[in-house]
């Protein structure tokens, strides 16, 4: 299965609809890494989380806001952000253009590894 013709679409957690197009990951029986494209609409936000995986994010369009215990970063198109496993993080796209980005998680993303804050 070297060629992925169509990613698997997952509904994202958050205040408004956002789809995740997963190319590699647990849905395709790969536990080591997941690679997905996120198209995050303007105003999208999710609750905080303390994931059990490292997450590498590369923004291709718009601006993604990444909040941590140390502060808040606006990650613009052409920039990247690394969120290490075990550290609290919260993602959002409050700007009018939203955000389009690639997310790589190692080990692969799984809902039970996210450890979302209680809403």
N, CA, C and O atoms as CSV, one atom per row, in Angstrom:
chain,resi,resn,atom,element,x,y,z
A,1,UNK,N,N,0.828,-1.188,0.000
A,1,UNK,CA,C,0.000,0.000,0.000
A,1,UNK,C,C,0.877,1.259,0.000
A,1,UNK,O,O,0.686,2.111,0.867
A,2,UNK,N,N,1.813,1.415,-0.914
A,2,UNK,CA,C,2.654,2.610,-0.931
A,2,UNK,C,C,1.906,3.883,-1.337
A,2,UNK,O,O,2.223,4.967,-0.846
A,3,UNK,N,N,0.921,3.762,-2.226
A,3,UNK,CA,C,0.177,4.935,-2.681
A,3,UNK,C,C,-1.107,5.080,-1.879
A,3,UNK,O,O,-1.882,4.133,-1.740
A,4,UNK,N,N,-1.317,6.275,-1.357
A,4,UNK,CA,C,-2.578,6.587,-0.671
A,4,UNK,C,C,-3.363,7.475,-1.620
A,4,UNK,O,O,-3.067,8.663,-1.749
A,5,UNK,N,N,-4.358,6.912,-2.283
A,5,UNK,CA,C,-5.142,7.664,-3.261
A,5,UNK,C,C,-6.132,8.608,-2.603
A,5,UNK,O,O,-6.394,9.703,-3.101
A,6,UNK,N,N,-6.677,8.167,-1.480
A,6,UNK,CA,C,-7.687,8.956,-0.782
A,6,UNK,C,C,-7.453,8.849,0.721
A,6,UNK,O,O,-7.388,7.742,1.256
A,7,UNK,N,N,-7.325,9.978,1.409
A,7,UNK,CA,C,-7.156,9.902,2.867
A,7,UNK,C,C,-8.474,9.508,3.531
A,7,UNK,O,O,-9.542,9.567,2.923
A,8,UNK,N,N,-8.366,9.109,4.777
A,8,UNK,CA,C,-9.548,8.816,5.586
A,8,UNK,C,C,-9.923,10.096,6.324
A,8,UNK,O,O,-9.075,10.741,6.940
A,9,UNK,N,N,-11.192,10.453,6.256
A,9,UNK,CA,C,-11.652,11.689,6.884
A,9,UNK,C,C,-12.221,11.395,8.260
A,9,UNK,O,O,-13.035,10.490,8.445
A,10,UNK,N,N,-11.763,12.192,9.224
A,10,UNK,CA,C,-12.183,12.064,10.616
A,10,UNK,C,C,-12.788,13.405,11.039
A,10,UNK,O,O,-12.265,14.460,10.680
A,11,UNK,N,N,-13.859,13.371,11.780
A,11,UNK,CA,C,-14.412,14.599,12.357
A,11,UNK,C,C,-13.561,15.004,13.548
A,11,UNK,O,O,-13.293,14.197,14.438
A,12,UNK,N,N,-13.145,16.244,13.556
A,12,UNK,CA,C,-12.289,16.745,14.634
A,12,UNK,C,C,-13.114,17.195,15.828
A,12,UNK,O,O,-14.288,17.546,15.707
A,13,UNK,N,N,-12.474,17.175,16.961
A,13,UNK,CA,C,-13.062,17.664,18.195
A,13,UNK,C,C,-12.971,19.185,18.179
A,13,UNK,O,O,-11.963,19.726,17.724
A,14,UNK,N,N,-13.973,19.878,18.654
A,14,UNK,CA,C,-13.911,21.337,18.718
A,14,UNK,C,C,-15.283,21.956,18.741
A,14,UNK,O,O,-16.300,21.263,18.737
A,15,UNK,N,N,-15.296,23.282,18.765
A,15,UNK,CA,C,-16.551,24.010,18.894
A,15,UNK,C,C,-17.357,24.070,17.595
A,15,UNK,O,O,-18.577,24.228,17.638
A,16,UNK,N,N,-16.687,23.946,16.432
A,16,UNK,CA,C,-17.363,23.907,15.132
A,16,UNK,C,C,-16.722,22.786,14.299
A,16,UNK,O,O,-15.643,22.290,14.625
A,17,UNK,N,N,-17.406,22.405,13.229
A,17,UNK,CA,C,-16.925,21.299,12.404
A,17,UNK,C,C,-15.564,21.587,11.779
A,17,UNK,O,O,-15.302,22.680,11.277
A,18,UNK,N,N,-14.711,20.567,11.826
A,18,UNK,CA,C,-13.397,20.596,11.193
A,18,UNK,C,C,-13.077,19.160,10.818
A,18,UNK,O,O,-13.244,18.247,11.628
A,19,UNK,N,N,-12.619,18.961,9.596
A,19,UNK,CA,C,-12.253,17.614,9.161
A,19,UNK,C,C,-10.748,17.419,9.217
A,19,UNK,O,O,-9.967,18.346,9.003
A,20,UNK,N,N,-10.370,16.186,9.511
A,20,UNK,CA,C,-8.973,15.772,9.476
A,20,UNK,C,C,-8.870,14.727,8.371
A,20,UNK,O,O,-9.586,13.726,8.398
A,21,UNK,N,N,-7.992,14.949,7.406
A,21,UNK,CA,C,-7.741,13.971,6.357
A,21,UNK,C,C,-6.470,13.222,6.715
A,21,UNK,O,O,-5.364,13.736,6.550
A,22,UNK,N,N,-6.642,11.992,7.210
A,22,UNK,CA,C,-5.499,11.191,7.648
A,22,UNK,C,C,-4.984,10.342,6.486
A,22,UNK,O,O,-5.719,9.535,5.918
A,23,UNK,N,N,-3.708,10.537,6.144
A,23,UNK,CA,C,-3.054,9.775,5.079
A,23,UNK,C,C,-2.383,8.515,5.627
A,23,UNK,O,O,-2.434,7.449,5.015
A,24,UNK,N,N,-1.761,8.661,6.780
A,24,UNK,CA,C,-1.115,7.544,7.448
A,24,UNK,C,C,-1.486,7.611,8.920
A,24,UNK,O,O,-1.569,8.700,9.489
A,25,UNK,N,N,-1.705,6.473,9.537
A,25,UNK,CA,C,-2.043,6.455,10.953
A,25,UNK,C,C,-2.779,5.197,11.336
A,25,UNK,O,O,-2.782,4.209,10.601
A,26,UNK,N,N,-3.394,5.243,12.475
A,26,UNK,CA,C,-4.047,4.054,13.037
A,26,UNK,C,C,-5.202,3.547,12.185
A,26,UNK,O,O,-5.489,2.350,12.186
A,27,UNK,N,N,-5.872,4.444,11.455
A,27,UNK,CA,C,-6.956,3.982,10.586
A,27,UNK,C,C,-6.441,3.083,9.468
A,27,UNK,O,O,-7.176,2.247,8.943
A,28,UNK,N,N,-5.169,3.263,9.108
A,28,UNK,CA,C,-4.554,2.392,8.090
A,28,UNK,C,C,-3.569,1.420,8.737
A,28,UNK,O,O,-2.641,0.931,8.094
A,29,UNK,N,N,-3.795,1.151,10.030
A,29,UNK,CA,C,-3.039,0.140,10.791
A,29,UNK,C,C,-1.556,0.470,10.915
A,29,UNK,O,O,-0.708,-0.419,10.842
A,30,UNK,N,N,-1.250,1.745,11.101
A,30,UNK,CA,C,0.122,2.179,11.316
A,30,UNK,C,C,0.181,2.901,12.661
A,30,UNK,O,O,-0.359,3.997,12.809
A,31,UNK,N,N,0.831,2.284,13.625
A,31,UNK,CA,C,0.860,2.826,14.979
A,31,UNK,C,C,2.030,3.763,15.241
A,31,UNK,O,O,1.982,4.556,16.182
A,32,UNK,N,N,3.074,3.687,14.432
A,32,UNK,CA,C,4.290,4.457,14.701
A,32,UNK,C,C,4.129,5.949,14.435
A,32,UNK,O,O,4.693,6.773,15.155
A,33,UNK,N,N,3.363,6.300,13.404
A,33,UNK,CA,C,3.239,7.705,13.021
A,33,UNK,C,C,1.897,7.939,12.335
A,33,UNK,O,O,1.353,7.044,11.688
A,34,UNK,N,N,1.374,9.148,12.485
A,34,UNK,CA,C,0.213,9.550,11.701
A,34,UNK,C,C,0.564,10.853,10.996
A,34,UNK,O,O,1.253,11.711,11.549
A,35,UNK,N,N,0.081,10.983,9.773
A,35,UNK,CA,C,0.287,12.190,8.979
A,35,UNK,C,C,-1.072,12.591,8.440
A,35,UNK,O,O,-1.741,11.806,7.768
A,36,UNK,N,N,-1.483,13.834,8.741
A,36,UNK,CA,C,-2.820,14.282,8.361
A,36,UNK,C,C,-2.804,15.747,7.945
A,36,UNK,O,O,-1.974,16.537,8.394
A,37,UNK,N,N,-3.753,16.081,7.071
A,37,UNK,CA,C,-3.973,17.474,6.672
A,37,UNK,C,C,-5.191,17.979,7.420
A,37,UNK,O,O,-6.235,17.327,7.452
A,38,UNK,N,N,-5.042,19.142,8.015
A,38,UNK,CA,C,-6.134,19.776,8.745
A,38,UNK,C,C,-6.543,21.047,8.010
A,38,UNK,O,O,-5.695,21.852,7.624
A,39,UNK,N,N,-7.834,21.220,7.823
A,39,UNK,CA,C,-8.359,22.481,7.315
A,39,UNK,C,C,-9.252,23.016,8.417
A,39,UNK,O,O,-10.365,22.538,8.638
A,40,UNK,N,N,-8.730,24.020,9.101
A,40,UNK,CA,C,-9.358,24.546,10.301
A,40,UNK,C,C,-10.074,25.857,9.978
A,40,UNK,O,O,-9.417,26.840,9.636
A,41,UNK,N,N,-11.403,25.893,10.079
A,41,UNK,CA,C,-12.141,27.114,9.730
A,41,UNK,C,C,-11.919,28.239,10.740
A,41,UNK,O,O,-11.501,28.013,11.876
A,42,UNK,N,N,-12.209,29.442,10.292
A,42,UNK,CA,C,-12.124,30.616,11.167
A,42,UNK,C,C,-13.017,30.396,12.384
A,42,UNK,O,O,-14.171,29.989,12.250
A,43,UNK,N,N,-12.484,30.664,13.558
A,43,UNK,CA,C,-13.248,30.546,14.790
A,43,UNK,C,C,-13.203,29.184,15.448
A,43,UNK,O,O,-13.777,29.001,16.521
A,44,UNK,N,N,-12.521,28.204,14.818
A,44,UNK,CA,C,-12.437,26.868,15.406
A,44,UNK,C,C,-11.507,26.897,16.620
A,44,UNK,O,O,-10.481,27.578,16.622
A,45,UNK,N,N,-11.889,26.147,17.643
A,45,UNK,CA,C,-11.029,25.957,18.812
A,45,UNK,C,C,-11.380,24.630,19.464
A,45,UNK,O,O,-12.503,24.139,19.352
A,46,UNK,N,N,-10.401,24.064,20.142
A,46,UNK,CA,C,-10.624,22.826,20.873
A,46,UNK,C,C,-10.186,23.035,22.316
A,46,UNK,O,O,-9.509,24.010,22.642
A,47,UNK,N,N,-10.581,22.109,23.167
A,47,UNK,CA,C,-10.155,22.203,24.557
A,47,UNK,C,C,-8.685,21.791,24.660
A,47,UNK,O,O,-8.127,21.191,23.741
A,48,UNK,N,N,-8.084,22.121,25.777
A,48,UNK,CA,C,-6.693,21.763,25.994
A,48,UNK,C,C,-6.516,20.263,26.111
A,48,UNK,O,O,-7.468,19.524,26.361
A,49,UNK,N,N,-5.280,19.827,25.926
A,49,UNK,CA,C,-4.984,18.405,25.977
A,49,UNK,C,C,-3.538,18.186,26.405
A,49,UNK,O,O,-2.698,19.077,26.282
A,50,UNK,N,N,-3.269,17.002,26.901
A,50,UNK,CA,C,-1.911,16.594,27.272
A,50,UNK,C,C,-1.644,15.264,26.577
A,50,UNK,O,O,-1.757,14.209,27.202
A,51,UNK,N,N,-1.291,15.300,25.292
A,51,UNK,CA,C,-1.173,14.079,24.514
A,51,UNK,C,C,0.020,13.204,24.880
A,51,UNK,O,O,1.030,13.672,25.406
A,52,UNK,N,N,-0.134,11.921,24.583
A,52,UNK,CA,C,0.924,10.940,24.797
A,52,UNK,C,C,1.684,10.693,23.496
A,52,UNK,O,O,2.152,9.581,23.248
A,53,UNK,N,N,1.804,11.725,22.670
A,53,UNK,CA,C,2.561,11.649,21.422
A,53,UNK,C,C,3.179,13.011,21.147
A,53,UNK,O,O,2.658,14.040,21.578
A,54,UNK,N,N,4.305,13.008,20.418
A,54,UNK,CA,C,4.886,14.255,19.927
A,54,UNK,C,C,4.069,14.685,18.722
A,54,UNK,O,O,3.623,13.848,17.937
A,55,UNK,N,N,3.868,16.006,18.573
A,55,UNK,CA,C,3.132,16.504,17.408
A,55,UNK,C,C,3.944,17.593,16.718
A,55,UNK,O,O,4.350,18.584,17.324
A,56,UNK,N,N,4.162,17.369,15.430
A,56,UNK,CA,C,4.876,18.307,14.568
A,56,UNK,C,C,3.837,18.923,13.643
A,56,UNK,O,O,3.106,18.195,12.971
A,57,UNK,N,N,3.757,20.242,13.596
A,57,UNK,CA,C,2.746,20.926,12.804
A,57,UNK,C,C,3.416,21.894,11.845
A,57,UNK,O,O,4.255,22.701,12.245
A,58,UNK,N,N,3.035,21.807,10.558
A,58,UNK,CA,C,3.539,22.727,9.533
A,58,UNK,C,C,2.338,23.451,8.937
A,58,UNK,O,O,1.470,22.821,8.332
A,59,UNK,N,N,2.285,24.764,9.103
A,59,UNK,CA,C,1.168,25.556,8.596
A,59,UNK,C,C,1.442,25.918,7.136
A,59,UNK,O,O,2.495,26.463,6.806
A,60,UNK,N,N,0.473,25.604,6.266
A,60,UNK,CA,C,0.627,25.885,4.837
A,60,UNK,C,C,-0.176,27.112,4.394
A,60,UNK,O,O,0.176,27.758,3.407
A,61,UNK,N,N,-1.245,27.432,5.114
A,61,UNK,CA,C,-2.043,28.625,4.833
A,61,UNK,C,C,-2.650,29.133,6.127
A,61,UNK,O,O,-2.946,28.352,7.031
A,62,UNK,N,N,-2.832,30.431,6.213
A,62,UNK,CA,C,-3.485,31.015,7.374
A,62,UNK,C,C,-2.594,31.049,8.603
A,62,UNK,O,O,-1.367,31.051,8.511
A,63,UNK,N,N,-3.258,31.076,9.771
A,63,UNK,CA,C,-2.557,31.180,11.048
A,63,UNK,C,C,-3.197,30.223,12.052
A,63,UNK,O,O,-4.416,30.214,12.228
A,64,UNK,N,N,-2.361,29.421,12.705
A,64,UNK,CA,C,-2.805,28.511,13.760
A,64,UNK,C,C,-2.295,29.066,15.084
A,64,UNK,O,O,-1.115,29.396,15.204
A,65,UNK,N,N,-3.164,29.169,16.067
A,65,UNK,CA,C,-2.757,29.615,17.389
A,65,UNK,C,C,-2.499,28.397,18.259
A,65,UNK,O,O,-3.331,27.494,18.347
A,66,UNK,N,N,-1.327,28.383,18.907
A,66,UNK,CA,C,-0.937,27.275,19.777
A,66,UNK,C,C,-0.697,27.849,21.168
A,66,UNK,O,O,0.201,28.667,21.373
A,67,UNK,N,N,-1.512,27.408,22.115
A,67,UNK,CA,C,-1.403,27.872,23.498
A,67,UNK,C,C,-0.779,26.765,24.333
A,67,UNK,O,O,-1.184,25.607,24.235
A,68,UNK,N,N,0.215,27.120,25.160
A,68,UNK,CA,C,0.844,26.180,26.086
A,68,UNK,C,C,0.865,26.819,27.467
A,68,UNK,O,O,0.413,27.952,27.631
A,69,UNK,N,N,1.373,26.120,28.442
A,69,UNK,CA,C,1.496,26.688,29.796
A,69,UNK,C,C,2.475,27.867,29.808
A,69,UNK,O,O,2.395,28.738,30.674
A,70,UNK,N,N,3.394,27.887,28.845
A,70,UNK,CA,C,4.405,28.950,28.791
A,70,UNK,C,C,3.941,30.189,28.037
A,70,UNK,O,O,4.559,31.248,28.157
A,71,UNK,N,N,2.869,30.078,27.266
A,71,UNK,CA,C,2.403,31.243,26.503
A,71,UNK,C,C,1.637,30.828,25.266
A,71,UNK,O,O,1.141,29.706,25.162
A,72,UNK,N,N,1.550,31.759,24.329
A,72,UNK,CA,C,0.741,31.567,23.139
A,72,UNK,C,C,1.564,31.966,21.915
A,72,UNK,O,O,2.219,33.008,21.908
A,73,UNK,N,N,1.522,31.128,20.886
A,73,UNK,CA,C,2.240,31.403,19.638
A,73,UNK,C,C,1.252,31.439,18.483
A,73,UNK,O,O,0.335,30.620,18.415
A,74,UNK,N,N,1.439,32.386,17.581
A,74,UNK,CA,C,0.696,32.411,16.325
A,74,UNK,C,C,1.637,31.847,15.272
A,74,UNK,O,O,2.679,32.436,14.983
A,75,UNK,N,N,1.274,30.720,14.706
A,75,UNK,CA,C,2.103,30.033,13.728
A,75,UNK,C,C,1.521,30.315,12.344
A,75,UNK,O,O,0.412,29.884,12.030
A,76,UNK,N,N,2.269,31.034,11.530
A,76,UNK,CA,C,1.804,31.475,10.217
A,76,UNK,C,C,2.243,30.524,9.115
A,76,UNK,O,O,3.095,29.661,9.325
A,77,UNK,N,N,1.648,30.695,7.931
A,77,UNK,CA,C,2.012,29.888,6.761
A,77,UNK,C,C,3.519,29.937,6.560
A,77,UNK,O,O,4.133,31.003,6.598
A,78,UNK,N,N,4.104,28.755,6.345
A,78,UNK,CA,C,5.544,28.651,6.165
A,78,UNK,C,C,6.296,28.396,7.461
A,78,UNK,O,O,7.506,28.170,7.437
A,79,UNK,N,N,5.603,28.427,8.587
A,79,UNK,CA,C,6.226,28.169,9.881
A,79,UNK,C,C,5.767,26.816,10.424
A,79,UNK,O,O,4.788,26.240,9.949
A,80,UNK,N,N,6.492,26.323,11.428
A,80,UNK,CA,C,6.172,25.032,12.027
A,80,UNK,C,C,6.241,25.144,13.546
A,80,UNK,O,O,6.838,26.071,14.094
A,81,UNK,N,N,5.612,24.173,14.213
A,81,UNK,CA,C,5.596,24.152,15.675
A,81,UNK,C,C,5.749,22.708,16.145
A,81,UNK,O,O,5.195,21.790,15.541
A,82,UNK,N,N,6.501,22.514,17.224
A,82,UNK,CA,C,6.665,21.190,17.825
A,82,UNK,C,C,6.061,21.200,19.220
A,82,UNK,O,O,6.432,22.020,20.059
A,83,UNK,N,N,5.129,20.285,19.464
A,83,UNK,CA,C,4.513,20.114,20.784
A,83,UNK,C,C,4.934,18.743,21.325
A,83,UNK,O,O,4.470,17.718,20.824
A,84,UNK,N,N,5.809,18.712,22.344
A,84,UNK,CA,C,6.278,17.424,22.868
A,84,UNK,C,C,5.208,16.701,23.682
A,84,UNK,O,O,4.363,17.326,24.322
A,85,UNK,N,N,5.263,15.377,23.643
A,85,UNK,CA,C,4.302,14.572,24.392
A,85,UNK,C,C,4.406,14.890,25.881
A,85,UNK,O,O,5.480,15.203,26.393
A,86,UNK,N,N,3.275,14.802,26.553
A,86,UNK,CA,C,3.232,15.031,27.987
A,86,UNK,C,C,3.109,16.479,28.396
A,86,UNK,O,O,2.998,16.769,29.587
A,87,UNK,N,N,3.124,17.401,27.443
A,87,UNK,CA,C,2.969,18.827,27.765
A,87,UNK,C,C,1.610,19.312,27.289
A,87,UNK,O,O,1.153,18.952,26.204
A,88,UNK,N,N,0.968,20.138,28.117
A,88,UNK,CA,C,-0.364,20.657,27.812
A,88,UNK,C,C,-0.298,21.605,26.618
A,88,UNK,O,O,0.614,22.425,26.509
A,89,UNK,N,N,-1.294,21.476,25.709
A,89,UNK,CA,C,-1.367,22.318,24.512
A,89,UNK,C,C,-2.828,22.508,24.119
A,89,UNK,O,O,-3.674,21.657,24.391
A,90,UNK,N,N,-3.108,23.639,23.475
A,90,UNK,CA,C,-4.457,23.914,22.977
A,90,UNK,C,C,-4.328,24.609,21.630
A,90,UNK,O,O,-3.600,25.594,21.505
A,91,UNK,N,N,-5.033,24.102,20.618
A,91,UNK,CA,C,-4.972,24.643,19.257
A,91,UNK,C,C,-6.257,25.388,18.928
A,91,UNK,O,O,-7.337,25.031,19.400
A,92,UNK,N,N,-6.123,26.444,18.100
A,92,UNK,CA,C,-7.292,27.177,17.613
A,92,UNK,C,C,-6.919,27.931,16.335
A,92,UNK,O,O,-5.744,28.121,16.021
A,93,UNK,N,N,-7.946,28.349,15.617
A,93,UNK,CA,C,-7.743,29.185,14.426
A,93,UNK,C,C,-8.735,30.344,14.475
A,93,UNK,O,O,-9.707,30.363,13.720
A,94,UNK,N,N,-8.492,31.313,15.363
A,94,UNK,CA,C,-9.451,32.399,15.556
A,94,UNK,C,C,-9.462,33.449,14.436
A,94,UNK,O,O,-10.440,34.182,14.296
A,95,UNK,N,N,-8.399,33.531,13.647
A,95,UNK,CA,C,-8.325,34.550,12.599
A,95,UNK,C,C,-9.325,34.269,11.480
A,95,UNK,O,O,-9.746,33.128,11.292
A,96,UNK,N,N,-9.699,35.299,10.745
A,96,UNK,CA,C,-10.740,35.205,9.719
A,96,UNK,C,C,-10.398,34.249,8.583
A,96,UNK,O,O,-11.304,33.759,7.909
A,97,UNK,N,N,-9.124,33.971,8.353
A,97,UNK,CA,C,-8.732,33.073,7.258
A,97,UNK,C,C,-8.649,31.604,7.679
A,97,UNK,O,O,-8.487,30.733,6.824
A,98,UNK,N,N,-8.755,31.315,8.972
A,98,UNK,CA,C,-8.611,29.949,9.434
A,98,UNK,C,C,-7.174,29.479,9.262
A,98,UNK,O,O,-6.254,30.296,9.219
A,99,UNK,N,N,-6.975,28.165,9.163
A,99,UNK,CA,C,-5.633,27.614,9.010
A,99,UNK,C,C,-5.692,26.289,8.263
A,99,UNK,O,O,-6.615,25.495,8.447
A,100,UNK,N,N,-4.707,26.070,7.430
A,100,UNK,CA,C,-4.526,24.807,6.713
A,100,UNK,C,C,-3.148,24.321,7.122
A,100,UNK,O,O,-2.163,25.042,6.965
A,101,UNK,N,N,-3.067,23.095,7.649
A,101,UNK,CA,C,-1.778,22.628,8.144
A,101,UNK,C,C,-1.652,21.121,8.105
A,101,UNK,O,O,-2.643,20.394,8.043
A,102,UNK,N,N,-0.410,20.669,8.143
A,102,UNK,CA,C,-0.084,19.250,8.181
A,102,UNK,C,C,0.350,18.918,9.605
A,102,UNK,O,O,1.141,19.641,10.212
A,103,UNK,N,N,-0.174,17.825,10.122
A,103,UNK,CA,C,0.166,17.373,11.462
A,103,UNK,C,C,0.786,15.985,11.380
A,103,UNK,O,O,0.256,15.089,10.723
A,104,UNK,N,N,1.918,15.823,12.058
A,104,UNK,CA,C,2.589,14.529,12.145
A,104,UNK,C,C,2.682,14.178,13.623
A,104,UNK,O,O,3.240,14.939,14.413
A,105,UNK,N,N,2.137,13.025,13.994
A,105,UNK,CA,C,2.156,12.579,15.393
A,105,UNK,C,C,2.932,11.268,15.506
A,105,UNK,O,O,2.760,10.349,14.706
A,106,UNK,N,N,3.796,11.210,16.531
A,106,UNK,CA,C,4.577,9.990,16.778
A,106,UNK,C,C,4.583,9.699,18.267
A,106,UNK,O,O,5.072,10.525,19.037
A,107,UNK,N,N,4.053,8.546,18.714
A,107,UNK,CA,C,3.371,7.549,17.908
A,107,UNK,C,C,2.092,8.124,17.303
A,107,UNK,O,O,1.719,9.261,17.592
A,108,UNK,N,N,1.431,7.342,16.474
A,108,UNK,CA,C,0.255,7.817,15.748
A,108,UNK,C,C,-0.848,8.298,16.677
A,108,UNK,O,O,-1.039,7.774,17.774
A,109,UNK,N,N,-1.567,9.309,16.209
A,109,UNK,CA,C,-2.716,9.850,16.928
A,109,UNK,C,C,-3.733,8.756,17.220
A,109,UNK,O,O,-3.995,7.897,16.377
A,110,UNK,N,N,-4.292,8.793,18.395
A,110,UNK,CA,C,-5.423,7.950,18.789
A,110,UNK,C,C,-6.213,8.724,19.835
A,110,UNK,O,O,-5.612,9.344,20.713
A,111,UNK,N,N,-7.536,8.708,19.768
A,111,UNK,CA,C,-8.343,9.464,20.731
A,111,UNK,C,C,-7.978,9.191,22.188
A,111,UNK,O,O,-7.980,10.104,23.014
A,112,UNK,N,N,-7.664,7.930,22.501
A,112,UNK,CA,C,-7.343,7.595,23.894
A,112,UNK,C,C,-5.969,8.097,24.328
A,112,UNK,O,O,-5.636,8.015,25.510
A,113,UNK,N,N,-5.165,8.613,23.402
A,113,UNK,CA,C,-3.839,9.153,23.738
A,113,UNK,C,C,-3.823,10.675,23.847
A,113,UNK,O,O,-2.789,11.258,24.174
A,114,UNK,N,N,-4.952,11.323,23.579
A,114,UNK,CA,C,-4.999,12.792,23.565
A,114,UNK,C,C,-5.084,13.377,24.971
A,114,UNK,O,O,-4.456,14.396,25.259
A,115,UNK,N,N,-5.850,12.743,25.838
A,115,UNK,CA,C,-6.033,13.238,27.218
A,115,UNK,C,C,-6.563,14.662,27.243
A,115,UNK,O,O,-5.930,15.573,27.778
A,116,UNK,N,N,-7.745,14.834,26.651
A,116,UNK,CA,C,-8.375,16.159,26.604
A,116,UNK,C,C,-8.812,16.603,27.994
A,116,UNK,O,O,-9.175,15.789,28.843
A,117,UNK,N,N,-8.766,17.920,28.202
A,117,UNK,CA,C,-9.280,18.511,29.428
A,117,UNK,C,C,-10.777,18.241,29.516
A,117,UNK,O,O,-11.438,18.086,28.489
A,118,UNK,N,N,-11.306,18.185,30.703
A,118,UNK,CA,C,-12.754,18.063,30.881
A,118,UNK,C,C,-13.394,19.359,30.454
A,118,UNK,O,O,-12.952,20.442,30.838
A,119,UNK,N,N,-14.435,19.244,29.659
A,119,UNK,CA,C,-15.099,20.467,29.158
A,119,UNK,C,C,-16.140,20.949,30.130
A,119,UNK,O,O,-16.797,21.959,29.879
